Amino acid sequence: MTLRSVLIGTGSALPRNAVSNAELAQRVDTTDEWIVERTGIRNRYIAGPDETTGTLATQAGRKAIEAAGIDPGSVDLIVLATATPDQTFPATATIVQKELGCNGGIAFDVAAVCSGFLYALGVADSMLRTGMARRALVIGAETFSRILDWEDRTTCVLFGDGAGAVVLEARDDGNEDKPRGVLATRLHADGDHNQLLYVDGGPSTTGTVGKVRMKGREVFRHAVTNLAEVLNEVLAEAGTPVAEIDWVVPHQANARILDATARKLGLSPDKVIVTVDQHANTSAASVPLALDVAVRDGRIKPGDLVVLEAMGGGFTWGASLIRI
C-alpha cells in the first residue's frame, strides 16, 4: 500500500476592506500607473482592527473543511504558515484548532515567509505518509499590513492580507498510473541573502515587531532563477515532463516574476494562475489563496497535474507537484 496526501478541499478568506491603487495613492507618494507597470497589482485587502491572522486562517480553514465534506473533529493535524502570528506564542495554529473544534491533535506554526505554505505542505505530507496523522489542515495566513512601513512606497504597495487553506487526507487510491495527491516536493533555504528581504526587528533583538525591508531588484533576480530551478527539480523527482503540467500556481509576488519564470521554463502563460492583480502579495497565503480561486472557478479540476511554487525571505524557496 502506498499512502499519499490527497487534497480533498480548499478554502480562502480575505479581509472586508479592499484598497485600490487609487485609494492607496491618497496616503502614499505613488500612482496607479507606477504600481501596475512595475508589479501588475491593482488591488489588495487590508485587515481591520478586528481581523487577525488567526481569524482569517479560521475562516479559510472552515471553508476548506466544508469543501472536503468532513467533520472538523476528524482533523488531527494543523500546520499554519505565517510570518505575522497573533502572538509570539502560543502558535496561531492552536487558536484555529480551538475555533474549529479540532482539539486534541497536532497544531503548530511554520515560519518561512512567502515560501511558508510550501514548507507547511511538505511537513504535513511527511507526517501523513508516516502515519502520524490521517487528516491535515494546511493553512497560509498573513496580516502583512501590520509590519509594513507606510512611508516606504517601494514595499507598502506590494503586500496585502489574506488566508488560504487545504485539507489533505492520507489515502491509497490504488491508481499507480496517475495517482492523486502530493507526488513530489523540494524545499531550499540560503541564509546568505538575509539582508535582501527581512523585517528589522523581533523579540530577541529589538523587542519590537519591526517593518519589512527589501532590495527589490536583487530579490527579483534570485526569484526568477530559484523558482525555475526548483520547478525543474520537482518535475525531475516525479519523472514528469513540463508538457504534462496542467497548471502552475505560483507565489503571487509580482506579475513580472510570474511572466519571467514561465518564459524560462517554456510554459504558456495560459497555464499560470494569476491573482496578484487583485490580492497583491499575501506572503504565505498567496499560493493557497490562488489555488482556491482557481479550484472554485472551475479552472483546476480533479485529475489535473498542478505545480505550486514560491520564494520568500531567508531566502527560502520550494515547489510541490500535486495531482488534484
C-alpha positions in Angstrom: 0.0 0.0 0.0 1.3 3.5 -1.0 -0.1 6.3 1.2 -0.3 9.7 -0.4 -1.6 13.0 0.8 -4.6 13.7 -1.3 -6.1 17.2 -1.5 -9.8 16.9 -0.7 -10.8 20.5 0.0 -9.7 24.2 -0.4 -10.7 27.4 1.1 -9.7 31.1 1.4 -10.6 34.3 3.2 -9.9 38.0 2.7 -10.4 41.0 4.9 -13.5 43.1 4.4 -11.6 46.2 3.2 -10.4 46.3 -0.4 -7.9 49.0 -1.2 -7.3 50.0 -4.8 -4.1 51.7 -6.1 -6.0 54.9 -6.4 -7.0 54.8 -2.8 -3.5 53.9 -1.7 -2.1 56.9 -3.7 -4.1 59.2 -1.4 -1.9 58.3 1.5 1.4 57.2 -0.2 3.5 59.0 -2.8 2.6 56.8 -5.7 0.3 56.4 -8.6 -1.9 53.6 -10.1 0.3 53.7 -13.2 3.5 53.3 -11.3 2.3 50.3 -9.3 0.7 48.5 -12.3 3.7 49.0 -14.5 6.2 47.6 -12.0 4.1 44.9 -10.3 0.8 44.2 -12.0 -1.0 44.9 -8.8 -4.3 46.8 -8.9 -5.9 46.0 -5.6 -5.2 44.5 -2.2 -7.1 43.7 1.0 -6.2 45.3 4.4 -7.3 43.8 7.7 -9.4 45.8 10.1 -8.8 46.1 13.8 -11.0 43.0 14.5 -9.4 40.9 11.8 -6.2 39.0 12.6 -4.1 36.2 11.1 -6.0 33.8 13.3 -9.5 35.0 12.3 -8.6 34.9 8.6 -6.9 31.4 9.0 -10.0 30.1 10.8 -12.3 31.3 8.0 -10.2 29.8 5.3 -9.8 26.6 7.3 -13.6 26.3 7.9 -14.3 26.7 4.1 -11.7 24.1 3.2 -13.2 21.6 5.7 -16.7 22.3 4.4 -15.5 21.8 0.8 -14.0 18.5 1.9 -17.3 17.4 3.5 -15.7 16.2 6.7 -16.2 16.7 10.4 -13.8 19.2 11.8 -13.1 16.9 14.7 -11.6 14.4 12.3 -8.7 16.8 11.5 -5.8 15.6 13.6 -3.1 17.9 12.3 -3.0 21.7 11.7 0.1 23.3 10.2 -0.2 27.1 9.8 2.4 29.0 7.8 2.7 32.7 8.8 5.2 35.5 9.4 2.6 37.5 11.2 1.3 35.4 14.1 -1.4 36.7 16.5 1.1 36.2 19.4 4.7 35.4 19.9 3.4 32.3 21.5 1.3 30.1 21.5 1.1 29.2 17.9 -1.7 30.7 15.9 -2.5 27.2 14.7 -3.8 26.4 18.2 -6.2 29.4 18.0 -7.5 28.0 14.8 -7.7 24.5 16.3 -9.9 25.8 19.2 -12.2 27.8 16.9 -12.7 24.9 14.5 -13.2 22.3 17.2 -10.2 20.2 16.2 -8.7 20.0 19.7 -6.5 17.1 20.7 -4.5 16.7 17.6 -1.2 18.3 16.5 -1.1 22.0 15.8 1.9 24.3 15.2 3.1 27.2 13.1 5.8 27.2 10.4 7.8 30.4 9.6 9.3 30.5 6.1 7.6 33.8 4.9 6.4 33.6 1.3 7.5 30.0 1.0 5.7 29.1 4.2 2.8 27.3 2.7 5.2 25.0 0.6 7.1 24.3 3.8 3.9 23.6 5.7 2.6 21.4 2.9 5.9 19.4 2.9 5.8 18.9 6.7 2.1 17.8 6.6 2.7 15.5 3.7 5.6 13.8 5.6 3.5 13.3 8.7 0.5 11.9 6.8 2.6 9.4 4.9 4.3 8.2 8.0 1.1 7.7 9.9 1.4 10.4 12.5 -1.9 11.9 11.3 -4.8 10.9 9.0 -6.2 14.3 8.0 -4.3 17.6 7.9 -5.4 21.2 7.6 -2.6 23.2 6.0 -3.0 27.0 6.1 -1.1 30.0 4.9 -2.3 33.2 6.5 -1.0 36.7 6.9 -1.7 40.2 8.1 1.3 41.7 6.4 -0.2 45.2 6.7 0.8 45.1 10.4 4.5 45.1 9.5 4.6 47.5 6.6 6.3 50.9 6.6 3.6 53.0 5.1 6.2 55.7 4.3 8.2 53.3 2.1 6.4 53.2 -1.2 8.7 50.6 -2.6 7.3 48.0 -0.2 4.0 49.1 1.2 2.3 49.0 -2.2 3.3 45.3 -2.8 1.5 43.5 0.0 -1.9 42.6 1.3 -3.6 40.4 3.9 -5.5 37.1 3.4 -5.5 33.4 4.1 -5.8 30.1 2.1 -6.1 26.5 3.2 -6.3 22.9 2.0 -7.4 19.7 3.6 -5.1 16.7 3.0 -6.1 13.1 3.7 -3.8 10.1 3.8 -5.1 7.7 1.1 -4.1 4.8 -1.2 -6.2 5.4 -4.2 -4.9 2.3 -5.9 -4.1 4.2 -9.2 -0.4 3.7 -9.8 -0.5 5.2 -13.4 -2.0 8.5 -12.4 -2.1 8.6 -8.6 -3.7 11.5 -6.8 -2.1 13.6 -4.1 1.3 15.2 -3.4 3.8 13.5 -5.8 7.0 15.4 -5.0 8.2 18.4 -3.0 11.5 20.1 -3.0 12.5 22.8 -0.4 15.5 25.1 -0.1 16.9 27.9 2.0 20.0 30.2 1.8 20.7 32.4 4.8 23.4 34.3 3.0 20.7 36.6 1.5 19.0 37.6 4.8 19.5 41.3 4.2 17.8 41.4 0.8 14.3 40.7 2.3 13.8 40.9 6.0 12.0 42.5 9.0 14.2 44.9 11.0 13.1 43.7 14.4 12.0 40.8 16.6 11.5 39.8 20.3 15.1 38.6 20.7 16.8 41.6 19.0 14.8 44.8 19.3 11.9 43.7 21.4 9.6 45.1 18.7 7.8 43.7 15.7 9.8 45.6 13.1 9.0 46.6 9.5 9.6 44.9 6.1 12.7 45.9 4.3 13.6 44.8 0.8 16.0 45.3 -2.1 13.6 44.6 -4.9 16.0 44.3 -7.8 18.1 41.7 -6.2 15.1 39.7 -5.0 13.6 39.7 -8.5 16.8 38.3 -9.9 17.1 35.5 -7.4 13.4 34.7 -7.6 13.4 34.0 -11.3 16.4 31.8 -11.2 15.5 29.9 -8.0 11.9 29.3 -9.0 12.7 27.9 -12.4 15.4 25.6 -10.9 13.1 24.2 -8.1 10.3 23.7 -10.6 12.6 21.6 -12.8 13.9 19.7 -9.7 10.4 18.7 -8.5 9.4 17.6 -12.0 12.6 15.5 -12.3 11.9 13.9 -9.0 8.4 12.9 -10.1 9.6 11.9 -13.6 7.1 14.4 -15.1 7.9 16.4 -18.3 6.9 20.1 -18.4 4.4 19.4 -21.2 2.3 17.3 -18.8 1.7 20.2 -16.4 -1.9 21.4 -16.5 -1.4 24.4 -14.1 1.2 26.3 -12.2 0.1 28.1 -9.1 2.9 30.4 -8.2 3.6 32.7 -5.3 1.8 36.0 -6.2 4.6 38.5 -5.7 5.0 40.4 -8.9 3.4 39.8 -12.4 6.8 40.3 -14.0 8.3 37.5 -11.9 5.5 35.2 -13.0 6.0 36.0 -16.6 9.8 35.6 -16.5 9.5 32.3 -14.7 7.0 30.9 -17.2 9.3 32.0 -20.1 12.4 30.4 -18.5 10.5 27.1 -18.3 8.9 27.4 -21.7 5.4 27.3 -20.2 2.4 29.0 -21.7 1.2 32.0 -19.7 -2.3 30.5 -20.1 -1.2 27.7 -17.6 -0.2 30.1 -14.9 -2.8 31.1 -12.2 -2.6 34.8 -11.6 -4.3 36.7 -8.7 -1.6 39.2 -7.8 -3.6 41.9 -9.6 -6.5 41.5 -7.1 -4.8 40.4 -3.9 -1.2 41.7 -4.2 1.5 39.7 -2.3 -0.1 38.0 0.7 3.1 36.1 1.6 2.4 32.6 2.9 -1.3 33.0 2.0 -0.7 33.7 -1.7 -0.3 30.1 -3.1 -3.3 28.5 -1.3 -5.4 31.6 -1.9 -4.7 31.5 -5.7 -5.3 27.7 -5.6 -8.7 28.1 -4.0 -9.7 30.8 -6.5 -8.8 28.5 -9.4 -10.5 25.4 -7.9 -13.7 27.3 -7.2 -14.0 29.0 -10.6 -13.5 25.6 -12.3 -10.2 26.1 -14.0 -8.4 23.5 -11.8 -10.3 20.2 -11.9 -10.0 16.7 -10.4 -7.2 14.8 -12.1 -5.2 17.9 -13.1 -1.5 18.0 -12.5 -0.6 21.2 -10.6 2.7 22.7 -9.6 2.8 25.0 -6.6 5.9 27.2 -6.1 7.1 30.1 -4.0 10.1 32.0 -2.8 10.4 34.3 0.2 12.7 36.0 2.7 15.6 33.9 4.1 15.9 33.2 1.2 13.6 30.2 1.2 12.0 28.6 -1.8 10.3 25.4 -2.9 7.8 23.6 -5.2 5.4 20.8 -5.0 3.7 18.7 -7.7 0.2 17.6 -6.9 -2.4 15.6 -8.8 -5.8 17.1 -7.7 
